[in-house]
Amino acid sequence: MDIRNVIKKPLITEKSSIMKEKENKYTFVVDKDANKYQIKQAVENLFNVKVKSVHTAIFAGKAKRMGAHEGYKSDWKKAIVKLQEGQEISVVDEA
């Protein structure tokens, strides 16, 4: 898997902003088939930082309705990446 396809986008929520400030953790939506090692490698290569740990969670898609039409949202995977002391990703701040 190409490292540019591993990370889809940063996940910016109130909780992720607090984790970024207090614990130096960044949250990303990643490819569902990516493992922790691939996520670590992608973050280190794309942002030129050192990763301390990676935690992942898979979320099931939900059934959604819009009027008479029904459908499903896709399953997705979230990765919480903790960086080593003194490291930061400035691109996520601007998003």
C-alpha positions as CSV (number, residue, x, y, z in Angstrom):
1,M,0.0,0.0,0.0
2,D,1.3,3.4,-1.0
3,I,1.9,5.7,2.1
4,R,0.1,8.6,0.4
5,N,-3.1,6.5,0.4
6,V,-2.9,5.5,4.1
7,I,-3.9,8.8,5.6
8,K,-7.1,10.2,4.2
9,K,-7.6,13.4,6.2
10,P,-7.1,14.9,9.7
11,L,-10.0,14.5,12.1
12,I,-10.6,17.9,13.7
13,T,-13.0,17.8,16.6
14,E,-13.1,19.4,20.0
15,K,-11.8,16.3,21.7
16,S,-8.9,15.9,19.2
17,S,-8.0,19.5,19.7
18,I,-7.7,19.0,23.4
19,M,-5.6,15.9,22.9
20,K,-3.3,17.7,20.6
21,E,-2.7,20.5,23.1
22,K,-2.4,18.4,26.3
23,E,-1.0,15.1,25.2
24,N,0.7,15.8,21.8
25,K,-1.7,13.3,20.0
26,Y,-3.1,13.8,16.5
27,T,-6.2,12.1,15.0
28,F,-6.5,11.0,11.4
29,V,-9.1,9.2,9.3
30,V,-7.1,6.4,7.7
31,D,-7.6,3.6,5.2
32,K,-9.6,0.8,6.7
33,D,-7.0,-1.9,5.6
34,A,-4.0,0.0,7.0
35,N,-2.2,-1.4,10.0
36,K,-0.4,0.5,12.8
37,Y,3.0,0.0,11.3
38,Q,1.9,1.5,7.9
39,I,0.2,4.4,9.7
40,K,3.3,5.1,11.7
41,Q,5.5,5.0,8.6
42,A,3.1,7.3,6.6
43,V,3.0,9.9,9.4
44,E,6.8,9.9,9.8
45,N,7.4,10.2,6.1
46,L,4.7,12.7,5.2
47,F,5.2,15.1,8.2
48,N,8.9,14.5,9.1
49,V,8.2,13.7,12.7
50,K,8.9,10.8,15.1
51,V,5.9,8.7,16.2
52,K,5.8,7.3,19.7
53,S,2.6,5.2,19.5
54,V,-0.4,4.5,17.3
55,H,-3.9,3.6,18.5
56,T,-6.6,2.6,16.0
57,A,-10.4,2.1,16.1
58,I,-12.8,0.9,13.4
59,F,-16.3,2.4,13.3
60,A,-19.2,0.7,11.6
61,G,-21.2,2.6,9.0
62,K,-24.8,3.5,9.9
63,A,-28.0,3.3,8.1
64,K,-29.2,6.8,6.9
65,R,-32.4,8.0,5.4
66,M,-33.1,11.1,3.3
67,G,-36.8,11.2,2.6
68,A,-37.9,8.0,0.9
69,H,-34.3,7.0,0.1
70,E,-32.3,4.7,2.3
71,G,-28.6,4.1,2.3
72,Y,-25.5,3.3,4.4
73,K,-22.5,5.3,5.4
74,S,-19.2,3.5,4.9
75,D,-17.2,1.9,7.6
76,W,-14.2,4.0,8.6
77,K,-11.0,3.8,10.7
78,K,-9.6,6.4,13.1
79,A,-5.9,6.5,14.1
80,I,-4.7,8.4,17.2
81,V,-1.0,9.1,16.7
82,K,1.2,10.2,19.7
83,L,4.4,12.1,18.7
84,Q,7.6,12.1,20.7
85,E,8.4,15.1,22.9
86,G,9.1,18.3,21.1
87,Q,7.6,17.1,17.8
88,E,4.5,18.7,16.2
89,I,2.5,18.7,13.0
90,S,1.8,22.3,11.8
91,V,-0.3,21.3,8.8
92,V,-3.1,19.9,11.0
93,D,-3.4,23.3,12.8
94,E,-4.2,25.1,9.5
95,A,-6.9,22.6,8.4
